[in-house]
Amino acid sequence: MPKNPLTLGQLMTKCRQRTDMVNSTFITDAELRGWANIALAELHDILVMAYQEYYIEEKTYNLPSENPGELPENFYKSLGVDMSMTGDFGGSSVVYRLRPYSFQERAAYSNPLMTASRSTTTFYNIRGNNIHFIPDPTIGATVKLYFVPQAVYFSEDTTPAGTGVDDGKTIYTVAPQAAIGWEEYLINDICMKIVMKEEGDPTPYASLKNAQAKRLRSVTKVKDPGESKAITDVGIGTLQRNYINWM
């Protein structure tokens, strides 16, 4: 995993140096920290939309009691949902991949005869702060949600007294998937905002930021370039007994 060692203090110094604002108090540390956090969120989105599982966390739900289940506080986007009838997601258990249903299909299994027969497949829907399952489960099962967490910010809570900068918190601390060199995206974005506040011309920094964004979208598209992208399940069911529906 990449470990970008640049600290928030070093990041802010680089931005001041690049805009010739080293000894100026026109831009405060709090402003730089806020702009750095906004740029970090943008970088986070670039990695998320690369669809290469740069960030992934898990949360389990016990059915039927947790229907609907509450989403994690740091939930951002869903990557997939699995179900195990034994509660075990190890090699000896049978795991089903659940498929989502749309809000318009929320009453699709309202007939109790359909759910009692257990001939239906469980589906999920994420809306608001909850994850819903249909048909309403009547037997015990464990569901695991794989999700992308929200971006993490440089926080003021750990700022050493009197310094105004948390020099010990690195980019790796808040964005562990940001490789060395990717901080240029953050720097150019912050420098652009510094120049804009000075009522100067931010065009050079905007051009550099756009070029860096284009590069990031290109290099993050394939996390494992030595192999083909993936096996694709094109079958209707969620439990594959052979490879006939994979390509």
C-alpha positions in Angstrom: 0.0 0.0 0.0 1.3 3.5 -0.9 2.4 5.5 2.2 2.6 9.2 1.4 4.7 10.7 4.2 3.9 14.3 3.5 2.4 16.0 6.7 -0.2 18.7 6.7 2.4 21.2 7.9 4.7 20.3 5.0 1.8 20.4 2.5 0.9 23.9 3.7 4.5 25.1 3.5 4.8 23.8 -0.1 1.6 25.8 -1.0 3.0 29.0 0.6 6.3 28.5 -1.2 4.7 28.0 -4.5 2.6 31.1 -4.2 5.3 33.2 -2.6 3.4 33.5 0.6 5.9 32.1 3.1 6.0 35.1 5.4 2.5 36.4 4.7 -0.4 36.2 7.1 -2.9 37.0 4.4 -3.8 33.3 4.3 -4.4 31.6 7.6 -3.5 28.0 8.6 -7.2 27.3 9.1 -8.0 28.4 5.6 -5.2 26.2 4.2 -6.5 23.2 6.2 -10.0 23.7 5.0 -8.9 23.9 1.4 -6.7 20.8 1.9 -9.7 18.9 3.2 -11.8 19.9 0.2 -9.1 18.8 -2.2 -8.7 15.5 -0.3 -12.4 14.8 -0.8 -12.0 15.4 -4.5 -9.0 13.0 -4.6 -11.1 10.5 -2.7 -13.9 10.7 -5.3 -11.3 10.1 -8.1 -10.2 6.9 -6.4 -13.7 5.8 -5.7 -14.9 6.3 -9.3 -11.9 4.3 -10.5 -13.8 1.2 -9.4 -10.7 -0.5 -8.2 -11.6 -1.0 -4.6 -9.1 1.5 -3.3 -11.2 1.9 -0.1 -13.4 -0.9 1.3 -14.9 -1.5 4.7 -17.4 -4.0 6.0 -20.5 -4.1 8.3 -22.6 -7.1 9.2 -26.3 -7.3 9.9 -28.3 -10.0 11.7 -31.6 -10.9 10.1 -34.5 -10.8 10.7 -34.0 -8.4 13.6 -32.0 -5.8 11.6 -34.4 -5.1 8.8 -34.0 -2.3 8.0 -30.4 -2.1 9.2 -28.7 1.2 9.9 -25.9 2.2 7.6 -22.4 2.9 9.1 -21.8 6.6 10.0 -18.9 6.8 7.5 -20.9 5.1 4.7 -20.4 6.7 1.3 -21.1 4.1 -1.5 -22.0 0.4 -1.6 -19.7 -2.1 -3.3 -21.8 -5.2 -2.7 -23.9 -7.2 -0.2 -23.5 -10.9 0.7 -25.7 -13.3 2.7 -24.8 -16.4 4.7 -27.4 -18.6 6.3 -24.9 -19.9 8.8 -23.5 -16.6 9.8 -20.0 -17.7 8.7 -18.3 -16.1 5.7 -15.4 -18.5 5.7 -14.4 -21.1 3.2 -16.9 -23.8 4.6 -20.0 -21.6 4.3 -22.4 -21.0 1.4 -22.4 -17.3 0.6 -25.0 -15.7 -1.7 -24.4 -12.4 -3.4 -27.5 -10.2 -3.0 -28.8 -8.0 -5.8 -30.4 -4.6 -5.3 -34.0 -3.7 -6.0 -35.4 -0.3 -6.9 -37.6 1.8 -4.8 -40.5 1.2 -7.2 -40.2 -2.6 -6.5 -40.5 -2.2 -2.7 -43.9 -4.1 -2.6 -42.9 -6.8 -5.0 -43.1 -9.5 -2.3 -46.0 -8.2 -0.3 -47.9 -11.5 -0.8 -47.2 -13.7 2.3 -47.6 -16.9 0.3 -44.6 -16.0 -1.8 -42.4 -15.4 1.2 -43.6 -18.4 3.1 -42.6 -20.7 0.2 -39.0 -19.5 0.5 -38.9 -19.7 -3.3 -37.9 -16.1 -3.6 -34.5 -14.5 -3.5 -33.6 -11.8 -1.0 -32.9 -8.4 -2.4 -31.7 -5.2 -0.8 -32.2 -1.5 -1.3 -30.2 1.4 0.2 -32.2 4.5 0.9 -31.7 7.3 3.4 -29.6 6.0 6.3 -30.8 2.4 6.1 -30.5 -0.8 4.1 -33.8 -2.6 3.5 -34.3 -6.3 2.6 -37.2 -7.9 0.7 -39.0 -10.2 1.2 -39.1 -9.5 5.0 -36.8 -12.2 6.4 -38.5 -14.9 8.6 -35.4 -17.0 9.3 -32.0 -16.1 10.7 -29.2 -15.1 8.4 -26.2 -12.8 8.4 -25.7 -10.1 5.8 -22.3 -8.4 5.1 -22.3 -5.0 3.5 -19.1 -4.0 1.7 -18.9 -0.2 1.3 -16.7 2.7 0.5 -16.2 5.0 3.5 -16.4 8.8 3.3 -13.2 10.8 2.9 -11.3 11.5 6.1 -10.2 15.1 6.9 -7.3 16.7 8.6 -8.9 17.5 11.9 -8.3 20.5 14.2 -9.0 18.4 17.2 -5.4 17.0 17.4 -3.7 20.3 16.6 -0.8 20.9 19.0 -1.5 24.0 21.2 0.0 27.2 19.9 1.2 25.8 16.6 -1.9 26.0 14.4 -0.7 22.9 12.4 -0.9 19.2 13.2 2.6 18.4 11.9 2.3 14.7 12.9 -0.7 13.8 10.7 0.4 12.7 7.3 -1.5 12.3 4.0 -1.2 8.6 4.6 -3.1 9.0 7.9 -6.2 10.5 6.2 -5.8 9.1 2.7 -3.9 5.8 2.9 -4.3 5.1 -0.8 -2.8 8.3 -2.0 0.6 7.4 -3.5 3.7 9.6 -3.3 3.4 12.3 -5.9 -0.4 12.5 -5.8 -0.2 15.4 -3.4 0.4 17.6 -6.4 -3.3 17.5 -7.0 -3.8 18.9 -3.5 -1.1 21.5 -3.8 -2.4 22.9 -7.2 -5.9 23.0 -5.9 -4.9 24.9 -2.8 -2.6 27.3 -4.7 -5.4 28.0 -7.1 -7.6 29.1 -4.2 -4.8 31.2 -2.6 -4.4 33.1 -5.9 -8.1 33.5 -6.2 -8.3 35.1 -2.8 -5.5 37.5 -3.8 -7.6 38.3 -6.8 -4.9 37.0 -9.1 -5.0 34.8 -12.1 -5.5 31.1 -11.0 -5.4 29.8 -14.6 -1.8 28.3 -14.4 -2.7 26.3 -11.2 -6.1 25.3 -12.6 -4.3 23.9 -15.7 -1.9 22.0 -13.6 -4.7 20.6 -11.5 -6.7 19.5 -14.5 -3.6 17.8 -15.9 -3.0 16.0 -12.6 -6.6 15.0 -12.4 -6.4 13.5 -16.0 -3.3 11.6 -15.0 -4.9 10.3 -11.8 -7.9 9.1 -13.6 -5.7 7.3 -16.1 -3.3 5.6 -13.6 -6.0 4.6 -11.1 -8.3 2.8 -13.6 -6.3 -0.4 -13.4 -4.9 -1.3 -10.0 -3.7 -4.7 -11.1 -2.4 -4.2 -14.7 -0.7 -7.6 -14.8 -4.0 -9.5 -15.0 -7.4 -9.2 -16.8 -10.0 -7.0 -15.2 -12.3 -9.5 -13.6 -14.6 -12.5 -13.8 -18.1 -11.2 -14.7 -21.2 -13.0 -13.3 -23.8 -12.7 -16.0 -26.2 -15.2 -14.6 -29.6 -14.4 -13.0 -29.0 -16.4 -9.8 -26.6 -15.4 -7.0 -25.1 -18.8 -6.3 -22.9 -20.2 -9.1 -22.4 -24.0 -9.2 -20.1 -23.9 -12.2 -18.3 -21.4 -14.5 -20.9 -21.5 -17.3 -22.2 -18.0 -16.5 -18.7 -16.4 -16.0 -16.6 -14.7 -18.6 
